[in-house]
Amino acid sequence: MADLFDDEWMKSFQGIWNAEPDLKDALAEIGFNSVIGYGMPGGDAPVGFIDVQNGEVVAAGAYDGRELSWDIRADQKNWDKWLSKGIGMAGMGMAVTTGKMKFKTGDFKAMFKDPRMAGPFIKSFEAMGKV
């Protein structure tokens, strides 16, 4: 079994993301392009990344040093909880407010205020839970 956010895990996440219309198609409608890193606090860099172009993940794997639009960090126990139970809008707001989820890069407030981005962000946790 792949470890959370390692190369194999991220490539599986890519396939699940791209098969999910509530992610891929919803983000394509708004022309969403971002490189998103995922990892744990304290590390110099995220563990894994996805490169989203027009809503579709076109590259994914172990983080390779590319410039990030978003860098999302949380402790392993929190990732495990969110991936098994989901997070929801209120849960996401609480996670950020309490510091359980940190955005080292990216404007969380702008994303949270735009339901065209916030809904798919929540959906991405459901997709992660399928890896």
Backbone bond lengths (Angstrom), bond angles and torsions (degrees), N, CA, C in turn:
res aa  C-N    CA-C-N  psi(-1)  N-CA   C-N-CA  omega(-1)  CA-C   N-CA-C  phi
1 M - - - 1.454 - - 1.528 109.79 -
2 A 1.297 116.10 139.71 1.460 121.77 -179.34 1.530 110.45 -72.07
3 D 1.323 115.52 149.55 1.458 121.46 174.58 1.521 109.01 -83.52
4 L 1.319 115.49 149.76 1.458 121.80 -178.69 1.527 111.02 -51.62
5 F 1.326 115.56 122.80 1.464 126.03 175.25 1.529 114.49 72.25
6 D 1.338 119.29 6.52 1.465 117.85 175.89 1.528 109.23 -74.83
7 D 1.318 116.89 177.34 1.467 121.32 -173.32 1.530 111.93 -55.61
8 E 1.312 116.94 -48.50 1.469 120.87 -178.94 1.528 111.16 -62.83
9 W 1.331 116.73 -42.86 1.464 122.04 -179.35 1.531 110.31 -62.04
10 M 1.326 115.76 -45.53 1.468 120.21 -177.28 1.525 111.18 -65.93
11 K 1.310 117.84 -37.51 1.467 120.73 178.09 1.534 110.86 -67.23
12 S 1.331 117.71 -36.09 1.470 120.81 174.09 1.525 110.49 -65.10
13 F 1.334 116.16 -42.49 1.464 121.52 177.59 1.526 110.43 -59.57
14 Q 1.320 117.39 -40.43 1.465 122.23 177.84 1.531 110.78 -55.94
15 G 1.313 116.98 -47.97 1.463 120.54 -179.38 1.519 112.47 -63.47
16 I 1.326 116.38 -40.99 1.470 120.68 179.53 1.528 110.04 -67.25
17 W 1.324 117.03 -44.97 1.480 122.11 177.94 1.522 110.28 -55.28
18 N 1.329 116.01 -51.60 1.458 120.55 -174.38 1.522 112.92 -68.22
19 A 1.324 117.98 -18.98 1.459 121.63 177.57 1.530 112.19 -90.66
20 E 1.323 116.66 -2.26 1.469 122.00 -175.13 1.530 110.34 -104.65
21 P 1.350 118.12 104.37 1.467 120.06 -178.55 1.530 114.02 -58.88
22 D 1.349 117.68 -32.03 1.463 119.79 179.77 1.521 112.11 -68.30
23 L 1.302 117.11 -13.99 1.463 121.25 173.01 1.522 109.98 -101.24
24 K 1.305 115.49 -69.78 1.466 121.19 -172.55 1.527 112.37 -58.09
25 D 1.322 117.11 -54.17 1.464 120.25 -175.70 1.524 112.29 -70.07
26 A 1.344 116.28 -39.86 1.467 119.46 179.74 1.525 110.83 -62.64
27 L 1.319 116.73 -40.05 1.463 119.53 -179.84 1.525 111.81 -77.55
28 A 1.319 117.56 -28.20 1.469 120.58 175.54 1.529 110.14 -63.49
29 E 1.328 116.23 -36.69 1.473 120.86 -179.27 1.523 112.37 -60.14
30 I 1.327 117.18 -28.55 1.470 119.76 -179.36 1.534 111.29 -106.40
31 G 1.338 116.74 9.10 1.455 120.43 177.99 1.519 113.14 63.47
32 F 1.326 116.66 39.72 1.468 121.82 -176.07 1.522 111.12 -72.43
33 N 1.334 115.70 123.34 1.464 124.00 176.45 1.517 107.87 -131.44
34 S 1.320 117.63 122.97 1.460 121.05 179.17 1.514 110.16 -161.01
35 V 1.313 115.20 152.17 1.459 121.65 167.99 1.521 105.42 -107.42
36 I 1.337 115.67 121.07 1.463 121.87 -173.36 1.518 109.09 -116.20
37 G 1.325 115.93 125.32 1.455 122.12 175.30 1.511 110.22 -102.55
38 Y 1.327 115.48 147.31 1.464 122.41 179.27 1.522 108.40 -130.15
39 G 1.329 116.17 137.40 1.455 118.11 179.07 1.511 113.17 -173.11
40 M 1.315 113.84 -161.27 1.452 122.46 -177.42 1.527 109.07 -112.06
41 P 1.339 117.16 152.78 1.460 119.05 177.60 1.527 109.96 -65.14
42 G 1.300 115.61 153.92 1.453 119.72 176.29 1.510 114.31 92.54
43 G 1.313 117.58 -24.42 1.459 119.28 177.54 1.514 110.49 -76.49
44 D 1.318 115.40 151.76 1.459 119.73 177.65 1.521 111.56 -68.96
45 A 1.331 116.15 -28.09 1.464 121.13 -176.52 1.528 108.26 -142.16
46 P 1.326 116.68 160.61 1.458 118.84 174.48 1.526 110.15 -65.91
47 V 1.310 116.36 168.59 1.460 121.63 179.74 1.529 110.07 -85.72
48 G 1.336 116.16 -46.02 1.456 120.98 -177.66 1.512 111.38 -132.96
49 F 1.339 115.50 170.57 1.461 120.16 -179.89 1.521 109.87 -147.86
50 I 1.333 114.58 160.39 1.459 122.58 165.48 1.521 107.49 -130.83
51 D 1.317 115.42 145.80 1.461 122.21 175.60 1.523 106.06 -112.61
52 V 1.326 115.56 111.51 1.459 122.46 -176.81 1.519 108.91 -102.79
53 Q 1.318 116.47 122.58 1.463 122.13 177.49 1.527 108.34 -124.71
54 N 1.331 114.39 118.59 1.465 121.14 -178.07 1.534 110.92 52.67
55 G 1.339 115.72 42.01 1.458 122.18 176.10 1.509 115.50 87.63
56 E 1.317 118.51 -17.90 1.464 122.45 -176.59 1.532 110.49 -100.24
57 V 1.329 116.29 136.48 1.464 119.73 174.38 1.526 107.48 -77.34
58 V 1.331 115.51 114.39 1.464 120.73 -177.44 1.526 112.16 -99.77
59 A 1.327 117.54 -14.86 1.461 122.32 175.86 1.517 107.98 -153.60
60 A 1.328 115.80 146.32 1.461 121.42 179.18 1.514 108.25 -157.12
61 G 1.316 115.62 151.89 1.459 119.02 176.42 1.508 111.70 160.40
62 A 1.335 114.27 -164.29 1.456 120.42 174.72 1.527 107.63 -63.26
63 Y 1.317 116.34 140.93 1.463 120.06 -177.39 1.523 110.00 -59.11
64 D 1.320 116.03 133.26 1.457 121.97 -173.52 1.527 113.88 -119.27
65 G 1.319 117.58 15.53 1.452 120.84 175.18 1.513 115.88 93.38
66 R 1.335 117.49 -1.45 1.468 119.29 -178.56 1.524 111.17 -66.69
67 E 1.321 115.97 159.24 1.464 121.35 179.06 1.521 109.70 -67.03
68 L 1.325 115.97 136.16 1.458 122.28 -176.96 1.524 111.67 -104.94
69 S 1.323 115.34 141.77 1.462 121.70 169.73 1.525 109.51 -86.05
70 W 1.321 115.82 -34.20 1.461 124.04 -179.11 1.521 108.11 -136.95
71 D 1.317 117.45 139.67 1.462 123.31 175.23 1.518 105.99 -135.77
72 I 1.329 115.63 105.89 1.458 121.77 -172.28 1.526 108.56 -108.41
73 R 1.335 116.06 127.60 1.462 121.31 -176.97 1.526 110.89 -127.72
74 A 1.314 114.96 145.39 1.467 122.11 174.29 1.520 107.88 -161.52
75 D 1.319 116.28 158.68 1.460 121.11 174.95 1.524 109.83 -66.25
76 Q 1.323 115.46 152.39 1.466 122.03 -179.85 1.530 111.29 -52.54
77 K 1.346 117.81 -43.99 1.472 120.22 -176.81 1.531 111.40 -62.72
78 N 1.339 116.86 -34.59 1.466 119.57 178.56 1.525 110.72 -73.08
79 W 1.339 117.22 -44.08 1.464 119.01 175.56 1.527 109.58 -55.76
80 D 1.330 116.47 -46.84 1.471 120.55 -178.30 1.533 110.86 -58.18
81 K 1.319 116.67 -43.18 1.471 121.10 -179.71 1.531 110.55 -64.83
82 W 1.321 117.02 -47.63 1.466 120.00 -177.59 1.519 111.67 -66.52
83 L 1.321 117.56 -35.99 1.458 120.01 -178.77 1.515 112.03 -74.98
84 S 1.330 117.39 -25.66 1.470 119.04 178.77 1.525 112.25 -89.39
85 K 1.341 117.38 -31.50 1.462 120.64 -175.04 1.525 114.34 -113.65
86 G 1.329 117.67 -8.49 1.459 120.27 -173.48 1.515 109.56 83.54
87 I 1.346 115.80 178.25 1.469 117.93 -176.95 1.523 112.35 -130.07
88 G 1.308 120.63 -40.03 1.459 122.46 -178.55 1.520 112.29 68.62
89 M 1.321 115.75 164.26 1.468 120.79 -177.83 1.526 111.85 -64.67
90 A 1.331 117.03 -46.71 1.464 119.71 -179.30 1.522 110.51 -64.60
91 G 1.313 116.46 -41.24 1.459 120.72 179.43 1.519 111.94 -63.99
92 M 1.336 116.21 -39.24 1.457 120.09 178.73 1.529 110.00 -65.02
93 G 1.335 117.05 -45.42 1.458 120.18 178.20 1.517 111.84 -60.35
94 M 1.331 116.34 -41.74 1.468 120.96 179.18 1.534 110.33 -67.03
95 A 1.323 117.29 -39.83 1.465 120.71 -179.72 1.526 110.92 -61.84
96 V 1.324 116.71 -40.91 1.462 120.41 179.36 1.526 110.02 -72.17
97 T 1.325 117.21 -44.69 1.465 121.52 -179.00 1.523 111.76 -59.74
98 T 1.326 117.14 -40.48 1.468 121.02 -177.70 1.519 112.89 -86.34
99 G 1.327 117.43 -3.70 1.457 120.71 178.93 1.519 114.59 83.55
100 K 1.330 117.43 7.38 1.469 119.52 178.04 1.523 111.28 -72.37
101 M 1.332 116.91 -27.37 1.458 122.44 173.60 1.524 106.61 -121.38
102 K 1.320 115.13 128.08 1.460 119.78 -179.41 1.520 109.50 -120.97
103 F 1.314 114.69 139.08 1.461 121.67 174.17 1.522 106.99 -105.18
104 K 1.332 116.51 100.28 1.461 120.01 178.57 1.523 110.18 -71.26
105 T 1.337 115.75 -30.03 1.455 122.73 176.28 1.519 106.86 -138.24
106 G 1.320 117.41 142.38 1.461 121.85 178.66 1.515 111.67 110.18
107 D 1.311 115.39 150.51 1.456 122.34 -177.09 1.524 109.45 -99.08
108 F 1.327 115.05 90.42 1.456 121.05 -178.72 1.526 111.24 -57.76
109 K 1.313 117.78 -42.53 1.463 120.61 -176.07 1.525 111.70 -62.97
110 A 1.306 117.52 -40.29 1.471 120.24 179.07 1.529 110.06 -65.54
111 M 1.331 116.31 -41.60 1.461 120.22 179.62 1.526 110.46 -65.83
112 F 1.312 116.66 -43.39 1.459 121.57 -176.64 1.530 111.14 -64.57
113 K 1.334 117.52 -31.99 1.461 121.74 -178.39 1.527 112.77 -79.22
114 D 1.323 117.66 -14.66 1.460 121.73 -177.39 1.523 109.43 -107.80
115 P 1.342 117.91 103.23 1.460 119.74 -176.95 1.528 113.43 -60.68
116 R 1.333 117.13 -20.98 1.472 119.58 177.69 1.524 110.66 -68.72
117 M 1.323 116.81 -22.00 1.461 121.03 176.18 1.525 111.32 -103.90
118 A 1.318 117.57 -38.34 1.461 121.17 -175.56 1.530 111.82 -65.31
119 G 1.324 117.24 -42.93 1.466 120.08 179.20 1.515 112.35 -58.81
120 P 1.334 118.57 -51.11 1.459 119.48 176.68 1.537 113.37 -62.53
121 F 1.340 117.61 -32.85 1.463 119.41 177.71 1.531 109.57 -61.05
122 I 1.326 116.60 -45.39 1.460 121.01 176.70 1.526 109.78 -60.85
123 K 1.320 116.18 -43.62 1.467 121.55 179.74 1.525 111.55 -62.11
124 S 1.339 117.05 -30.26 1.463 119.39 -179.90 1.527 111.39 -63.69
125 F 1.329 117.16 -30.80 1.466 119.98 177.55 1.528 110.49 -69.28
126 E 1.326 116.99 -36.69 1.461 120.21 175.06 1.527 109.97 -63.19
127 A 1.335 115.99 -41.62 1.473 120.03 178.72 1.532 110.21 -64.52
128 M 1.333 117.04 -41.47 1.462 120.05 178.19 1.524 111.08 -59.99
129 G 1.321 115.88 -37.37 1.453 120.23 -179.57 1.513 113.93 -65.70
130 K 1.332 117.55 -13.75 1.462 122.02 178.82 1.530 113.16 -90.72
131 V 1.354 116.27 -8.19 1.471 119.15 -179.21 1.519 109.02 -70.86
